[in-house]
């Protein structure tokens, strides 16, 4: 088979992956969905022709969007993931013994169904009794939520159903939904390709949170391979000492990465210089 999956990452940049086979393809009520087997990164989930996850590198994204904020909180019990229908963030959250409830708020139920069928190594924790699934609009759900310790915005790119997840009003609603020492994090795209978006998101967070910080990770199937996350809280963003003795099974996150991820190259620091 000489079929290629091509993602237009920008108007001038593409990612191409040669496929072994296409396992599923459908149009859900919200987006185009495809599952394929790639030669380089194994099984791939794409939404609207954008890579969401692959079995080869998913651990980087899911570990970094969860463990870093969870270790900023002294004792996280109630955690919410907005988006993230593949279940990878829930899998990592439930490695923390203090977590009593992990809410997955996913607008497109078909993403969860497909993840259960084709990505069991990513989605298996969705069956844990501590996981609670809500198939609804994350923007509306967060308006009603309260007493959350950590909120993780595991969104697709800022187009279509995810566009509202990158706006200041949404961050305001997250602030109201969290406890006093709550922590939020959102994926914030590539420092090489999405500087304006990172600045836009940081401004929106700083309107409602006293402390905002950016950290990064290397994710090869995402645009440029260099990805960022923005974290915000009303409390100083200092890791709780328990991170140093955490006994988590991980492949990317380590206690050293917990702090090193915030050490930024100068060109990344400059993105937020006057925000």
PASEBA-1860 file (N, C-alpha, C; in nm, 3 decimals):
! residues 275
1> XXXXXXXX> 0.086/-0.120/0.000/0.000/0.000/0.000/0.089/0.124/0.000 ~ 0.067/0.214/-0.095/0.147/0.336/-0.104/0.056/0.457/-0.088 ~ -0.021/0.456/0.022/-0.112/0.565/0.054/-0.052/0.649/0.166 ~ -0.063/0.779/0.150/-0.007/0.871/0.248/-0.117/0.951/0.317 ~ -0.098/0.972/0.447/-0.178/1.069/0.522/-0.099/1.200/0.524 ~ -0.164/1.308/0.485/-0.097/1.438/0.481/-0.174/1.537/0.566 ~ -0.104/1.597/0.661/-0.162/1.702/0.744/-0.103/1.836/0.703 ~ -0.187/1.931/0.667/-0.142/2.067/0.636/-0.126/2.141/0.768
9> XXXXXXXX> -0.003/2.144/0.820/0.020/2.203/0.951/0.014/2.355/0.948 ~ 0.059/2.415/0.838/0.037/2.556/0.809/0.016/2.567/0.659 ~ -0.001/2.688/0.609/-0.016/2.707/0.465/0.111/2.668/0.389 ~ 0.224/2.660/0.461/0.352/2.632/0.395/0.423/2.510/0.451 ~ 0.354/2.428/0.530/0.420/2.316/0.597/0.325/2.197/0.604 ~ 0.375/2.079/0.567/0.295/1.958/0.572/0.370/1.847/0.646 ~ 0.293/1.758/0.709/0.346/1.634/0.764/0.289/1.519/0.681 ~ 0.375/1.431/0.634/0.330/1.315/0.556/0.369/1.186/0.624
17> XXXXXXXX> 0.272/1.094/0.637/0.296/0.964/0.699/0.245/0.857/0.605 ~ 0.331/0.764/0.568/0.286/0.655/0.482/0.206/0.554/0.564 ~ 0.093/0.513/0.509/0.000/0.427/0.580/0.016/0.282/0.538 ~ -0.003/0.193/0.634/-0.018/0.051/0.604/-0.163/0.018/0.569 ~ -0.255/0.082/0.642/-0.398/0.057/0.619/-0.481/0.164/0.688 ~ -0.602/0.183/0.638/-0.702/0.268/0.703/-0.800/0.176/0.774 ~ -0.814/0.194/0.903/-0.895/0.104/0.985/-1.037/0.155/1.006 ~ -1.054/0.285/1.006/-1.187/0.344/1.026/-1.187/0.485/0.970
25> XXXXXXXX> -1.299/0.525/0.914/-1.315/0.663/0.864/-1.462/0.694/0.863 ~ -1.498/0.807/0.925/-1.639/0.845/0.931/-1.652/0.994/0.958 ~ -1.770/1.043/0.931/-1.804/1.181/0.967/-1.897/1.176/1.087 ~ -1.850/1.226/1.200/-1.933/1.230/1.320/-2.020/1.357/1.313 ~ -2.109/1.379/1.408/-2.185/1.505/1.408/-2.099/1.630/1.422 ~ -1.970/1.613/1.458/-1.886/1.729/1.485/-1.764/1.741/1.395 ~ -1.715/1.628/1.339/-1.586/1.634/1.269/-1.563/1.506/1.189 ~ -1.462/1.513/1.102/-1.417/1.395/1.029/-1.320/1.317/1.117
33> XXXXXXXX> -1.338/1.187/1.123/-1.257/1.101/1.210/-1.194/0.990/1.128 ~ -1.065/0.963/1.155/-0.998/0.854/1.085/-0.900/0.784/1.179 ~ -0.896/0.651/1.167/-0.796/0.570/1.235/-0.717/0.496/1.127 ~ -0.585/0.503/1.135/-0.501/0.437/1.035/-0.379/0.376/1.103 ~ -0.321/0.279/1.036/-0.194/0.220/1.080/-0.083/0.282/0.997 ~ 0.011/0.352/1.061/0.121/0.415/0.990/0.246/0.329/1.000 ~ 0.336/0.348/0.907/0.461/0.271/0.911/0.555/0.321/1.021 ~ 0.554/0.450/1.048/0.653/0.508/1.139/0.605/0.517/1.283
41> XXXXXXXX> 0.480/0.558/1.304/0.431/0.586/1.439/0.319/0.494/1.485 ~ 0.296/0.385/1.414/0.192/0.293/1.456/0.053/0.351/1.432 ~ -0.038/0.314/1.516/-0.177/0.353/1.496/-0.197/0.502/1.520 ~ -0.276/0.563/1.434/-0.296/0.708/1.432/-0.444/0.739/1.443 ~ -0.478/0.840/1.525/-0.611/0.897/1.529/-0.603/1.039/1.474 ~ -0.684/1.068/1.372/-0.688/1.202/1.314/-0.830/1.255/1.319 ~ -0.844/1.382/1.349/-0.973/1.452/1.348/-0.962/1.570/1.253 ~ -1.055/1.577/1.158/-1.052/1.682/1.056/-0.915/1.690/0.989
49> XXXXXXXX> -0.855/1.573/0.970/-0.726/1.558/0.901/-0.608/1.616/0.979 ~ -0.624/1.629/1.111/-0.514/1.670/1.197/-0.481/1.556/1.293 ~ -0.353/1.529/1.309/-0.310/1.424/1.402/-0.352/1.461/1.544 ~ -0.423/1.369/1.608/-0.456/1.386/1.750/-0.363/1.304/1.838 ~ -0.337/1.182/1.797/-0.247/1.098/1.876/-0.197/0.982/1.792 ~ -0.081/0.929/1.827/-0.031/0.804/1.772/0.019/0.720/1.889 ~ 0.018/0.589/1.871/0.060/0.503/1.982/0.209/0.517/2.011 ~ 0.287/0.567/1.916/0.431/0.577/1.936/0.473/0.694/2.023
57> XXXXXXXX> 0.400/0.806/2.015/0.445/0.924/2.090/0.340/0.983/2.183 ~ 0.224/0.919/2.197/0.117/0.976/2.279/0.157/0.996/2.424 ~ 0.248/0.912/2.474/0.285/0.919/2.615/0.346/1.054/2.650 ~ 0.414/1.118/2.557/0.476/1.247/2.588/0.368/1.349/2.621 ~ 0.276/1.364/2.529/0.169/1.463/2.547/0.087/1.433/2.672 ~ 0.042/1.310/2.687/-0.049/1.279/2.797/0.019/1.288/2.933 ~ 0.144/1.251/2.941/0.214/1.265/3.069/0.240/1.412/3.103 ~ 0.276/1.490/3.005/0.314/1.629/3.032/0.194/1.720/3.057
65> XXXXXXXX> 0.079/1.688/2.999/-0.037/1.774/3.022/-0.106/1.740/3.154 ~ -0.066/1.629/3.217/-0.131/1.587/3.341/-0.040/1.595/3.463 ~ 0.073/1.526/3.460/0.155/1.517/3.581/0.212/1.652/3.623 ~ 0.249/1.734/3.527/0.308/1.864/3.562/0.209/1.949/3.642 ~ 0.084/1.969/3.597/-0.009/2.046/3.681/-0.052/1.972/3.807 ~ -0.068/1.841/3.802/-0.112/1.768/3.921/-0.011/1.781/4.034 ~ 0.117/1.784/4.002/0.218/1.798/4.106/0.234/1.943/4.153 ~ 0.167/2.036/4.088/0.165/2.173/4.138/0.060/2.190/4.248
73> XXXXXXXX> -0.030/2.093/4.262/-0.136/2.102/4.361/-0.099/2.016/4.482 ~ -0.128/2.062/4.603/-0.086/1.986/4.721/-0.159/1.852/4.737 ~ -0.285/1.844/4.693/-0.360/1.719/4.715/-0.479/1.715/4.619 ~ -0.455/1.692/4.490/-0.566/1.698/4.395/-0.664/1.581/4.412 ~ -0.790/1.615/4.429/-0.895/1.514/4.443/-0.991/1.514/4.325 ~ -1.031/1.632/4.283/-1.129/1.647/4.175/-1.059/1.708/4.054 ~ -1.055/1.633/3.945/-0.984/1.677/3.825/-1.080/1.668/3.706 ~ -1.071/1.764/3.616/-1.153/1.762/3.495/-1.064/1.776/3.373
81> XXXXXXXX> -1.098/1.700/3.270/-1.033/1.709/3.140/-1.137/1.756/3.040 ~ -1.111/1.869/2.976/-1.200/1.920/2.871/-1.143/1.875/2.738 ~ -1.218/1.791/2.666/-1.166/1.727/2.546/-1.102/1.595/2.584 ~ -1.001/1.555/2.507/-0.925/1.436/2.546/-1.003/1.306/2.537 ~ -1.088/1.293/2.435/-1.171/1.176/2.423/-1.097/1.045/2.403 ~ -0.968/1.050/2.370/-0.891/0.925/2.356/-0.864/0.859/2.490 ~ -0.879/0.935/2.600/-0.865/0.878/2.733/-0.725/0.877/2.790 ~ -0.627/0.926/2.715/-0.490/0.923/2.763/-0.465/1.009/2.885
89> XXXXXXXX> -0.528/1.126/2.890/-0.511/1.212/3.008/-0.572/1.148/3.131 ~ -0.688/1.085/3.117/-0.751/1.017/3.230/-0.660/0.905/3.281 ~ -0.600/0.830/3.189/-0.508/0.723/3.229/-0.398/0.776/3.320 ~ -0.340/0.890/3.283/-0.229/0.944/3.362/-0.278/1.005/3.493 ~ -0.390/1.074/3.491/-0.446/1.135/3.613/-0.469/1.031/3.720 ~ -0.522/0.916/3.680/-0.559/0.814/3.778/-0.439/0.738/3.833 ~ -0.319/0.773/3.790/-0.198/0.721/3.854/-0.171/0.792/3.986 ~ -0.241/0.903/4.012/-0.223/0.979/4.135/-0.322/0.928/4.239
97> XXXXXXXX> -0.275/0.871/4.349/-0.366/0.808/4.445/-0.462/0.904/4.514 ~ -0.431/1.032/4.518/-0.520/1.127/4.584/-0.646/1.156/4.503 ~ -0.644/1.127/4.373/-0.756/1.163/4.286/-0.876/1.074/4.315 ~ -0.987/1.138/4.349/-1.111/1.067/4.377/-1.203/1.061/4.256 ~ -1.197/1.166/4.174/-1.285/1.170/4.057/-1.212/1.242/3.943 ~ -1.214/1.177/3.826/-1.157/1.238/3.705/-1.268/1.249/3.602 ~ -1.310/1.371/3.575/-1.418/1.398/3.480/-1.361/1.412/3.340 ~ -1.416/1.341/3.246/-1.383/1.360/3.105/-1.502/1.427/3.039
105> XXXXXXXX> -1.479/1.546/2.985/-1.587/1.623/2.921/-1.556/1.631/2.772 ~ -1.621/1.547/2.695/-1.593/1.532/2.552/-1.723/1.554/2.474 ~ -1.721/1.647/2.380/-1.842/1.678/2.305/-1.879/1.569/2.205 ~ -1.780/1.495/2.157/-1.804/1.397/2.051/-1.789/1.255/2.105 ~ -1.900/1.191/2.133/-1.898/1.058/2.191/-1.832/0.955/2.100 ~ -1.836/0.979/1.970/-1.774/0.883/1.877/-1.623/0.875/1.897 ~ -1.559/0.983/1.939/-1.415/0.978/1.965/-1.385/0.877/2.075 ~ -1.465/0.879/2.181/-1.445/0.785/2.291/-1.471/0.642/2.245
113> XXXXXXXX> -1.578/0.623/2.170/-1.612/0.489/2.120/-1.500/0.432/2.034 ~ -1.447/0.515/1.944/-1.339/0.472/1.856/-1.212/0.446/1.935 ~ -1.184/0.530/2.035/-1.064/0.511/2.117/-1.071/0.379/2.194 ~ -1.187/0.347/2.246/-1.203/0.220/2.318/-1.176/0.101/2.225 ~ -1.219/0.113/2.099/-1.207/0.002/2.006/-1.066/-0.013/1.951 ~ -1.004/0.099/1.914/-0.877/0.093/1.840/-0.754/0.132/1.923 ~ -0.775/0.197/2.039/-0.662/0.242/2.120/-0.679/0.198/2.265 ~ -0.692/0.070/2.292/-0.715/0.025/2.431/-0.600/0.060/2.524
121> XXXXXXXX> -0.478/0.068/2.471/-0.364/0.102/2.556/-0.369/0.247/2.603 ~ -0.444/0.330/2.533/-0.461/0.470/2.572/-0.589/0.490/2.652 ~ -0.695/0.422/2.615/-0.829/0.451/2.667/-0.873/0.364/2.784 ~ -0.794/0.266/2.825/-0.843/0.165/2.920/-0.889/0.223/3.053 ~ -0.831/0.336/3.096/-0.869/0.393/3.225/-1.008/0.456/3.224 ~ -1.069/0.471/3.108/-1.205/0.525/3.102/-1.304/0.431/3.170 ~ -1.265/0.306/3.191/-1.352/0.210/3.261/-1.329/0.209/3.412 ~ -1.232/0.286/3.459/-1.205/0.295/3.602/-1.325/0.361/3.671
129> XXXXXXXX> -1.368/0.311/3.787/-1.484/0.372/3.856/-1.462/0.517/3.897 ~ -1.338/0.562/3.904/-1.313/0.702/3.939/-1.330/0.794/3.819 ~ -1.340/0.739/3.699/-1.358/0.819/3.577/-1.507/0.840/3.553 ~ -1.544/0.964/3.528/-1.684/0.998/3.499/-1.689/1.069/3.364 ~ -1.764/1.016/3.271/-1.769/1.069/3.134/-1.892/1.157/3.116 ~ -1.869/1.273/3.053/-1.977/1.367/3.023/-1.969/1.399/2.874 ~ -2.069/1.359/2.798/-2.069/1.387/2.655/-2.148/1.515/2.630 ~ -2.077/1.625/2.641/-2.141/1.755/2.633/-2.037/1.859/2.597
137> XXXXXXXX> -2.082/1.980/2.576/-1.995/2.093/2.544/-1.915/2.133/2.668 ~ -1.782/2.131/2.657/-1.697/2.164/2.770/-1.716/2.305/2.819 ~ -1.747/2.398/2.729/-1.767/2.537/2.769/-1.887/2.548/2.861 ~ -1.996/2.480/2.826/-2.116/2.484/2.909/-2.095/2.407/3.038 ~ -2.026/2.293/3.031/-2.005/2.212/3.151/-1.925/2.287/3.256 ~ -1.821/2.356/3.213/-1.734/2.424/3.311/-1.807/2.540/3.377 ~ -1.907/2.598/3.311/-1.985/2.707/3.373/-2.059/2.659/3.498 ~ -2.097/2.532/3.498/-2.174/2.478/3.610/-2.086/2.409/3.714
145> XXXXXXXX> -1.961/2.380/3.681/-1.874/2.302/3.769/-1.823/2.387/3.885 ~ -1.793/2.321/3.996/-1.735/2.386/4.113/-1.644/2.288/4.186 ~ -1.555/2.345/4.266/-1.468/2.268/4.356/-1.374/2.172/4.281 ~ -1.328/2.214/4.164/-1.228/2.136/4.091/-1.088/2.178/4.136 ~ -1.001/2.081/4.154/-0.864/2.111/4.195/-0.773/2.137/4.075 ~ -0.792/2.061/3.969/-0.711/2.075/3.849/-0.804/2.065/3.728 ~ -0.787/2.157/3.632/-0.861/2.154/3.506/-0.759/2.147/3.393 ~ -0.775/2.047/3.307/-0.684/2.023/3.196/-0.761/2.042/3.066
153> XXXXXXXX> -0.718/2.137/2.985/-0.784/2.163/2.857/-0.706/2.089/2.750 ~ -0.753/1.969/2.721/-0.688/1.879/2.626/-0.764/1.891/2.493 ~ -0.749/2.005/2.430/-0.832/2.038/2.314/-0.763/2.006/2.183 ~ -0.843/2.001/2.078/-0.788/1.998/1.943/-0.741/2.139/1.908 ~ -0.699/2.159/1.784/-0.653/2.291/1.742/-0.768/2.391/1.749 ~ -0.738/2.523/1.758/-0.842/2.624/1.780/-0.927/2.653/1.657 ~ -0.991/2.548/1.605/-1.085/2.562/1.495/-1.205/2.474/1.525 ~ -1.316/2.503/1.462/-1.435/2.420/1.479/-1.483/2.418/1.622
161> XXXXXXXX> -1.521/2.299/1.675/-1.581/2.292/1.808/-1.488/2.333/1.921 ~ -1.357/2.340/1.896/-1.261/2.373/2.003/-1.228/2.522/2.010 ~ -1.278/2.601/1.918/-1.234/2.741/1.911/-1.260/2.817/2.041 ~ -1.374/2.793/2.105/-1.408/2.865/2.227/-1.323/2.828/2.346 ~ -1.246/2.719/2.336/-1.162/2.676/2.447/-1.033/2.756/2.457 ~ -1.014/2.851/2.367/-0.893/2.933/2.365/-0.923/3.079/2.399 ~ -1.042/3.106/2.457/-1.085/3.243/2.480/-1.081/3.280/2.628 ~ -1.065/3.409/2.656/-1.051/3.458/2.792/-1.173/3.426/2.877
169> XXXXXXXX> -1.294/3.437/2.821/-1.414/3.407/2.899/-1.414/3.264/2.950 ~ -1.362/3.173/2.869/-1.353/3.033/2.912/-1.259/3.019/3.030 ~ -1.146/3.088/3.028/-1.052/3.083/3.139/-1.114/3.143/3.266 ~ -1.196/3.245/3.248/-1.267/3.302/3.363/-1.359/3.198/3.426 ~ -1.431/3.125/3.345/-1.521/3.023/3.397/-1.444/2.910/3.466 ~ -1.326/2.878/3.413/-1.242/2.778/3.479/-1.201/2.829/3.617 ~ -1.161/2.955/3.625/-1.121/3.011/3.755/-1.234/3.000/3.856 ~ -1.355/3.028/3.813/-1.469/3.020/3.904/-1.501/2.876/3.943
177> XXXXXXXX> -1.466/2.781/3.858/-1.497/2.641/3.884/-1.396/2.574/3.976 ~ -1.283/2.640/4.000/-1.175/2.576/4.075/-1.173/2.619/4.221 ~ -1.108/2.536/4.302/-1.082/2.570/4.441/-0.979/2.682/4.448 ~ -0.957/2.733/4.568/-0.868/2.849/4.585/-0.727/2.822/4.534 ~ -0.678/2.699/4.555/-0.543/2.666/4.509/-0.546/2.581/4.382 ~ -0.652/2.595/4.304/-0.666/2.519/4.180/-0.563/2.557/4.075 ~ -0.538/2.462/3.986/-0.440/2.480/3.878/-0.507/2.441/3.747 ~ -0.487/2.521/3.644/-0.535/2.485/3.511/-0.417/2.476/3.415
185> XXXXXXXX> -0.433/2.396/3.311/-0.333/2.388/3.205/-0.406/2.368/3.073 ~ -0.348/2.423/2.968/-0.403/2.407/2.833/-0.290/2.386/2.735 ~ -0.309/2.296/2.639/-0.209/2.283/2.533/-0.210/2.412/2.453 ~ -0.092/2.463/2.420/-0.082/2.594/2.356/0.001/2.593/2.227 ~ 0.004/2.477/2.161/0.059/2.467/2.026/0.212/2.490/2.022 ~ 0.264/2.521/1.904/0.409/2.522/1.883/0.471/2.662/1.898 ~ 0.577/2.675/1.978/0.646/2.805/1.986/0.708/2.849/1.853 ~ 0.736/2.756/1.763/0.790/2.792/1.633/0.683/2.847/1.539
193> XXXXXXXX> 0.563/2.794/1.549/0.461/2.821/1.448/0.339/2.899/1.498 ~ 0.320/2.906/1.629/0.196/2.963/1.681/0.222/3.067/1.789 ~ 0.317/3.154/1.765/0.353/3.254/1.867/0.236/3.344/1.903 ~ 0.161/3.389/1.802/0.050/3.479/1.829/-0.057/3.411/1.913 ~ -0.083/3.283/1.888/-0.182/3.210/1.967/-0.135/3.197/2.112 ~ -0.008/3.167/2.132/0.045/3.154/2.268/0.027/3.286/2.343 ~ 0.058/3.395/2.276/0.043/3.527/2.340/-0.104/3.556/2.371 ~ -0.191/3.523/2.277/-0.335/3.542/2.297/-0.384/3.463/2.418
201> XXXXXXXX> -0.343/3.338/2.428/-0.385/3.255/2.540/-0.330/3.307/2.672 ~ -0.204/3.347/2.673/-0.143/3.397/2.796/-0.213/3.523/2.845 ~ -0.246/3.613/2.751/-0.321/3.734/2.791/-0.455/3.697/2.852 ~ -0.523/3.602/2.789/-0.653/3.561/2.842/-0.644/3.502/2.980 ~ -0.541/3.424/3.007/-0.524/3.364/3.139/-0.486/3.469/3.242 ~ -0.399/3.563/3.204/-0.353/3.663/3.300/-0.462/3.761/3.339 ~ -0.568/3.766/3.263/-0.681/3.850/3.302/-0.750/3.796/3.426 ~ -0.733/3.666/3.457/-0.807/3.602/3.566/-0.718/3.531/3.667
209> XXXXXXXX> -0.592/3.508/3.633/-0.502/3.436/3.722/-0.377/3.519/3.750 ~ -0.331/3.514/3.875/-0.213/3.591/3.913/-0.084/3.530/3.859 ~ -0.084/3.402/3.836/0.039/3.334/3.796/0.014/3.251/3.670 ~ 0.096/3.276/3.568/0.087/3.204/3.441/0.229/3.164/3.400 ~ 0.246/3.041/3.358/0.378/2.994/3.316/0.363/2.901/3.196 ~ 0.469/2.897/3.115/0.471/2.812/2.996/0.579/2.706/3.011 ~ 0.548/2.585/2.967/0.649/2.479/2.964/0.636/2.402/2.833 ~ 0.736/2.320/2.802/0.742/2.260/2.669/0.778/2.111/2.676
217> XXXXXXXX> 0.756/2.045/2.563/0.792/1.904/2.548/0.812/1.875/2.400 ~ 0.882/1.766/2.370/0.909/1.725/2.232/0.809/1.618/2.190 ~ 0.726/1.650/2.090/0.623/1.557/2.042/0.634/1.551/1.890 ~ 0.693/1.447/1.834/0.732/1.448/1.694/0.620/1.459/1.592 ~ 0.499/1.412/1.623/0.392/1.419/1.523/0.310/1.547/1.529 ~ 0.342/1.636/1.624/0.274/1.765/1.630/0.356/1.869/1.554 ~ 0.292/1.975/1.504/0.364/2.071/1.420/0.494/2.121/1.482 ~ 0.601/2.108/1.407/0.740/2.143/1.440/0.804/2.043/1.535
225> XXXXXXXX> 0.729/1.956/1.599/0.784/1.861/1.695/0.815/1.919/1.831 ~ 0.787/2.048/1.850/0.818/2.117/1.976/0.690/2.182/2.025 ~ 0.638/2.136/2.138/0.503/2.172/2.180/0.506/2.247/2.312 ~ 0.401/2.325/2.337/0.397/2.405/2.459/0.265/2.387/2.533 ~ 0.270/2.422/2.661/0.154/2.415/2.750/0.156/2.541/2.836 ~ 0.040/2.601/2.856/0.029/2.717/2.944/-0.045/2.675/3.071 ~ 0.012/2.711/3.184/-0.043/2.677/3.314/-0.078/2.805/3.389 ~ -0.187/2.802/3.466/-0.228/2.921/3.539/-0.288/2.883/3.675
233> XXXXXXXX> -0.269/2.974/3.772/-0.323/2.952/3.906/-0.325/3.085/3.980 ~ -0.409/3.092/4.083/-0.406/3.209/4.169/-0.294/3.199/4.273 ~ -0.235/3.080/4.286/-0.124/3.057/4.378/0.006/3.046/4.299 ~ 0.120/3.073/4.361/0.247/3.055/4.291/0.262/2.913/4.237 ~ 0.316/2.903/4.117/0.330/2.774/4.051/0.462/2.708/4.092 ~ 0.456/2.644/4.206/0.572/2.576/4.264/0.533/2.431/4.288 ~ 0.612/2.335/4.241/0.573/2.195/4.261/0.571/2.155/4.407 ~ 0.472/2.073/4.442/0.464/2.021/4.578/0.578/1.921/4.597
241> XXXXXXXX> 0.639/1.918/4.714/0.755/1.829/4.734/0.728/1.681/4.704 ~ 0.603/1.638/4.704/0.574/1.496/4.680/0.619/1.450/4.541 ~ 0.639/1.545/4.447/0.683/1.504/4.314/0.820/1.436/4.316 ~ 0.901/1.472/4.416/1.037/1.419/4.421/1.042/1.271/4.459 ~ 0.939/1.224/4.524/0.936/1.083/4.567/0.823/1.005/4.501 ~ 0.761/1.063/4.401/0.649/0.997/4.334/0.696/0.868/4.265 ~ 0.618/0.766/4.281/0.652/0.636/4.222/0.554/0.608/4.107 ~ 0.564/0.688/4.002/0.474/0.673/3.888/0.543/0.595/3.777
249> XXXXXXXX> 0.467/0.515/3.707/0.518/0.448/3.588/0.499/0.541/3.469 ~ 0.607/0.599/3.420/0.602/0.694/3.310/0.713/0.663/3.211 ~ 0.702/0.724/3.093/0.806/0.707/2.990/0.874/0.839/2.954 ~ 0.812/0.951/2.986/0.870/1.082/2.955/0.887/1.165/3.083 ~ 0.779/1.180/3.159/0.787/1.260/3.281/0.879/1.196/3.382 ~ 0.962/1.280/3.445/1.044/1.240/3.558/1.043/1.356/3.658 ~ 1.086/1.334/3.782/1.096/1.447/3.874/1.183/1.560/3.819 ~ 1.288/1.525/3.746/1.372/1.629/3.686/1.299/1.707/3.578
257> XXXXXXXX> 1.221/1.637/3.496/1.143/1.703/3.391/1.041/1.799/3.451 ~ 0.989/1.767/3.570/0.888/1.852/3.633/0.935/1.997/3.641 ~ 1.060/2.018/3.671/1.112/2.155/3.681/1.184/2.197/3.553 ~ 1.253/2.104/3.488/1.330/2.139/3.369/1.240/2.185/3.254 ~ 1.117/2.138/3.249/1.027/2.175/3.139/0.999/2.325/3.136 ~ 1.019/2.392/3.249/0.993/2.536/3.257/1.117/2.619/3.223 ~ 1.229/2.553/3.201/1.350/2.624/3.158/1.341/2.639/3.006 ~ 1.320/2.760/2.960/1.284/2.785/2.821/1.400/2.845/2.741
265> XXXXXXXX> 1.410/2.809/2.614/1.502/2.881/2.525/1.466/3.029/2.519 ~ 1.564/3.112/2.489/1.538/3.255/2.491/1.427/3.296/2.394 ~ 1.422/3.232/2.276/1.320/3.274/2.179/1.179/3.242/2.230 ~ 1.166/3.140/2.317/1.035/3.109/2.376/1.004/3.208/2.488 ~ 1.103/3.239/2.570/1.083/3.341/2.673/1.035/3.472/2.612 ~ 1.090/3.507/2.498/1.057/3.635/2.435/0.913/3.640/2.384 ~ 0.853/3.524/2.358/0.713/3.523/2.314/0.624/3.587/2.419 ~ 0.656/3.564/2.546/0.572/3.613/2.655/0.632/3.736/2.723
273> XXX> 0.732/3.797/2.661/0.808/3.903/2.727/0.720/4.019/2.773 ~ 0.629/4.067/2.690/0.548/4.184/2.727/0.400/4.150/2.735 ~ 0.369/4.025/2.760/0.229/3.983/2.770/0.181/4.004/2.913
END
